[in-house]
Amino acid sequence: MISKQMIELNSELELSNQTKGSAQKIIEYTEIYRQLNPHFITLRKLSDNLIALEGIGNELQFSEELLHVLSVIRTSFVEFNEIWLENSEAVRQGNSLINLVNGLKGVSDKFEKELKEYWDLQIESLKNSFALEDVLLETQKLIPGKEVIYSEYIINRTSFNEKSKNLPEESSVINEIQTIAKKLQELIVQMEFNLPEEVEVFFKHLRLPINGGKAPLRLLTKNVIDWIEVNKLTDKFFVEQMNRRF
């Protein structure tokens, strides 16, 4: 009788120890998941951003620095995986998990930074295609029949700025932004500017999308400079030398 009770007690103790071991593994796995998952979520989101940006058509090239960081994270993954396969409970005891977490964060930060820089360049190019100085825009309110065009321009420009401030997650967002930019260009064509001829030529050249908000110095005549000074726009322009060689 006593022997039977001892055997049952021993079985219960073994089961208890196994349960404690399983509970400890669950705690370990939960902590590992907690540290890694946020970075996986970020990288998944950035991958969606990349797929959307590739729809723009312009080639997106990553820096050597980012490629190096990716190489380092691959090494961290291999190290982590080897330790995990050998003894999963030892993963948190060394530096493999810390190295992997830091590596994932480094990749995410650098990846996002380069995607954002690329996106900002594309948006800047679109903005140049419908850029209009406030002093010129405000004149439209004073021209009969142009008040509606003025309001539409303000509404569309605000919408453009709002939709373009974050990285796109879908190509449809990019299409929408490009459509708004085209609409703004069309609105500018419908505007009337009562400007001196030389000033009109200067601003017309600036507004051409192909010129990227730039104009040759020959168009900056004395009359244009005088007009800019009278309208207090001198801080809005600067001279840039093209094809500099030293």
Secondary structure as a PSIPRED ss2 file (coil, helix, strand):
# PSIPRED VFORMAT (PSIPRED V4.0)

   1 M C   1.000  0.000  0.000
   2 I H   0.000  1.000  0.000
   3 S H   0.000  1.000  0.000
   4 K H   0.000  1.000  0.000
   5 Q H   0.000  1.000  0.000
   6 M H   0.000  1.000  0.000
   7 I H   0.000  1.000  0.000
   8 E H   0.000  1.000  0.000
   9 L H   0.000  1.000  0.000
  10 N H   0.000  1.000  0.000
  11 S H   0.000  1.000  0.000
  12 E H   0.000  1.000  0.000
  13 L H   0.000  1.000  0.000
  14 E H   0.000  1.000  0.000
  15 L H   0.000  1.000  0.000
  16 S H   0.000  1.000  0.000
  17 N H   0.000  1.000  0.000
  18 Q H   0.000  1.000  0.000
  19 T H   0.000  1.000  0.000
  20 K H   0.000  1.000  0.000
  21 G H   0.000  1.000  0.000
  22 S H   0.000  1.000  0.000
  23 A H   0.000  1.000  0.000
  24 Q H   0.000  1.000  0.000
  25 K H   0.000  1.000  0.000
  26 I H   0.000  1.000  0.000
  27 I H   0.000  1.000  0.000
  28 E H   0.000  1.000  0.000
  29 Y H   0.000  1.000  0.000
  30 T H   0.000  1.000  0.000
  31 E H   0.000  1.000  0.000
  32 I H   0.000  1.000  0.000
  33 Y H   0.000  1.000  0.000
  34 R H   0.000  1.000  0.000
  35 Q H   0.000  1.000  0.000
  36 L H   0.000  1.000  0.000
  37 N H   0.000  1.000  0.000
  38 P H   0.000  1.000  0.000
  39 H H   0.000  1.000  0.000
  40 F H   0.000  1.000  0.000
  41 I H   0.000  1.000  0.000
  42 T H   0.000  1.000  0.000
  43 L H   0.000  1.000  0.000
  44 R H   0.000  1.000  0.000
  45 K H   0.000  1.000  0.000
  46 L H   0.000  1.000  0.000
  47 S H   0.000  1.000  0.000
  48 D H   0.000  1.000  0.000
  49 N H   0.000  1.000  0.000
  50 L H   0.000  1.000  0.000
  51 I H   0.000  1.000  0.000
  52 A H   0.000  1.000  0.000
  53 L H   0.000  1.000  0.000
  54 E H   0.000  1.000  0.000
  55 G H   0.000  1.000  0.000
  56 I H   0.000  1.000  0.000
  57 G C   1.000  0.000  0.000
  58 N C   1.000  0.000  0.000
  59 E C   1.000  0.000  0.000
  60 L C   1.000  0.000  0.000
  61 Q C   1.000  0.000  0.000
  62 F C   1.000  0.000  0.000
  63 S C   1.000  0.000  0.000
  64 E H   0.000  1.000  0.000
  65 E H   0.000  1.000  0.000
  66 L H   0.000  1.000  0.000
  67 L H   0.000  1.000  0.000
  68 H H   0.000  1.000  0.000
  69 V H   0.000  1.000  0.000
  70 L H   0.000  1.000  0.000
  71 S H   0.000  1.000  0.000
  72 V H   0.000  1.000  0.000
  73 I H   0.000  1.000  0.000
  74 R H   0.000  1.000  0.000
  75 T H   0.000  1.000  0.000
  76 S H   0.000  1.000  0.000
  77 F H   0.000  1.000  0.000
  78 V H   0.000  1.000  0.000
  79 E H   0.000  1.000  0.000
  80 F H   0.000  1.000  0.000
  81 N H   0.000  1.000  0.000
  82 E H   0.000  1.000  0.000
  83 I H   0.000  1.000  0.000
  84 W H   0.000  1.000  0.000
  85 L H   0.000  1.000  0.000
  86 E H   0.000  1.000  0.000
  87 N C   1.000  0.000  0.000
  88 S H   0.000  1.000  0.000
  89 E H   0.000  1.000  0.000
  90 A H   0.000  1.000  0.000
  91 V C   1.000  0.000  0.000
  92 R C   1.000  0.000  0.000
  93 Q C   1.000  0.000  0.000
  94 G C   1.000  0.000  0.000
  95 N C   1.000  0.000  0.000
  96 S H   0.000  1.000  0.000
  97 L H   0.000  1.000  0.000
  98 I H   0.000  1.000  0.000
  99 N H   0.000  1.000  0.000
 100 L H   0.000  1.000  0.000
 101 V H   0.000  1.000  0.000
 102 N H   0.000  1.000  0.000
 103 G H   0.000  1.000  0.000
 104 L H   0.000  1.000  0.000
 105 K H   0.000  1.000  0.000
 106 G H   0.000  1.000  0.000
 107 V H   0.000  1.000  0.000
 108 S H   0.000  1.000  0.000
 109 D H   0.000  1.000  0.000
 110 K H   0.000  1.000  0.000
 111 F H   0.000  1.000  0.000
 112 E H   0.000  1.000  0.000
 113 K H   0.000  1.000  0.000
 114 E H   0.000  1.000  0.000
 115 L H   0.000  1.000  0.000
 116 K H   0.000  1.000  0.000
 117 E H   0.000  1.000  0.000
 118 Y H   0.000  1.000  0.000
 119 W H   0.000  1.000  0.000
 120 D H   0.000  1.000  0.000
 121 L H   0.000  1.000  0.000
 122 Q H   0.000  1.000  0.000
 123 I H   0.000  1.000  0.000
 124 E H   0.000  1.000  0.000
 125 S H   0.000  1.000  0.000
 126 L H   0.000  1.000  0.000
 127 K H   0.000  1.000  0.000
 128 N H   0.000  1.000  0.000
 129 S H   0.000  1.000  0.000
 130 F C   1.000  0.000  0.000
 131 A C   1.000  0.000  0.000
 132 L C   1.000  0.000  0.000
 133 E C   1.000  0.000  0.000
 134 D H   0.000  1.000  0.000
 135 V H   0.000  1.000  0.000
 136 L H   0.000  1.000  0.000
 137 L H   0.000  1.000  0.000
 138 E H   0.000  1.000  0.000
 139 T H   0.000  1.000  0.000
 140 Q H   0.000  1.000  0.000
 141 K H   0.000  1.000  0.000
 142 L H   0.000  1.000  0.000
 143 I C   1.000  0.000  0.000
 144 P C   1.000  0.000  0.000
 145 G C   1.000  0.000  0.000
 146 K C   1.000  0.000  0.000
 147 E H   0.000  1.000  0.000
 148 V H   0.000  1.000  0.000
 149 I H   0.000  1.000  0.000
 150 Y H   0.000  1.000  0.000
 151 S H   0.000  1.000  0.000
 152 E H   0.000  1.000  0.000
 153 Y H   0.000  1.000  0.000
 154 I H   0.000  1.000  0.000
 155 I H   0.000  1.000  0.000
 156 N H   0.000  1.000  0.000
 157 R H   0.000  1.000  0.000
 158 T H   0.000  1.000  0.000
 159 S H   0.000  1.000  0.000
 160 F H   0.000  1.000  0.000
 161 N H   0.000  1.000  0.000
 162 E H   0.000  1.000  0.000
 163 K H   0.000  1.000  0.000
 164 S H   0.000  1.000  0.000
 165 K C   1.000  0.000  0.000
 166 N C   1.000  0.000  0.000
 167 L C   1.000  0.000  0.000
 168 P C   1.000  0.000  0.000
 169 E C   1.000  0.000  0.000
 170 E C   1.000  0.000  0.000
 171 S H   0.000  1.000  0.000
 172 S H   0.000  1.000  0.000
 173 V H   0.000  1.000  0.000
 174 I H   0.000  1.000  0.000
 175 N H   0.000  1.000  0.000
 176 E H   0.000  1.000  0.000
 177 I H   0.000  1.000  0.000
 178 Q H   0.000  1.000  0.000
 179 T H   0.000  1.000  0.000
 180 I H   0.000  1.000  0.000
 181 A H   0.000  1.000  0.000
 182 K H   0.000  1.000  0.000
 183 K H   0.000  1.000  0.000
 184 L H   0.000  1.000  0.000
 185 Q H   0.000  1.000  0.000
 186 E H   0.000  1.000  0.000
 187 L H   0.000  1.000  0.000
 188 I H   0.000  1.000  0.000
 189 V H   0.000  1.000  0.000
 190 Q C   1.000  0.000  0.000
 191 M C   1.000  0.000  0.000
 192 E C   1.000  0.000  0.000
 193 F C   1.000  0.000  0.000
 194 N C   1.000  0.000  0.000
 195 L C   1.000  0.000  0.000
 196 P C   1.000  0.000  0.000
 197 E H   0.000  1.000  0.000
 198 E H   0.000  1.000  0.000
 199 V H   0.000  1.000  0.000
 200 E H   0.000  1.000  0.000
 201 V H   0.000  1.000  0.000
 202 F H   0.000  1.000  0.000
 203 F H   0.000  1.000  0.000
 204 K H   0.000  1.000  0.000
 205 H H   0.000  1.000  0.000
 206 L H   0.000  1.000  0.000
 207 R H   0.000  1.000  0.000
 208 L C   1.000  0.000  0.000
 209 P H   0.000  1.000  0.000
 210 I H   0.000  1.000  0.000
 211 N H   0.000  1.000  0.000
 212 G C   1.000  0.000  0.000
 213 G C   1.000  0.000  0.000
 214 K C   1.000  0.000  0.000
 215 A C   1.000  0.000  0.000
 216 P C   1.000  0.000  0.000
 217 L H   0.000  1.000  0.000
 218 R H   0.000  1.000  0.000
 219 L H   0.000  1.000  0.000
 220 L C   1.000  0.000  0.000
 221 T C   1.000  0.000  0.000
 222 K H   0.000  1.000  0.000
 223 N H   0.000  1.000  0.000
 224 V H   0.000  1.000  0.000
 225 I H   0.000  1.000  0.000
 226 D H   0.000  1.000  0.000
 227 W H   0.000  1.000  0.000
 228 I H   0.000  1.000  0.000
 229 E H   0.000  1.000  0.000
 230 V H   0.000  1.000  0.000
 231 N C   1.000  0.000  0.000
 232 K C   1.000  0.000  0.000
 233 L C   1.000  0.000  0.000
 234 T H   0.000  1.000  0.000
 235 D H   0.000  1.000  0.000
 236 K H   0.000  1.000  0.000
 237 F C   1.000  0.000  0.000
 238 F C   1.000  0.000  0.000
 239 V C   1.000  0.000  0.000
 240 E C   1.000  0.000  0.000
 241 Q C   1.000  0.000  0.000
 242 M C   1.000  0.000  0.000
 243 N C   1.000  0.000  0.000
 244 R C   1.000  0.000  0.000
 245 R C   1.000  0.000  0.000
 246 F C   1.000  0.000  0.000
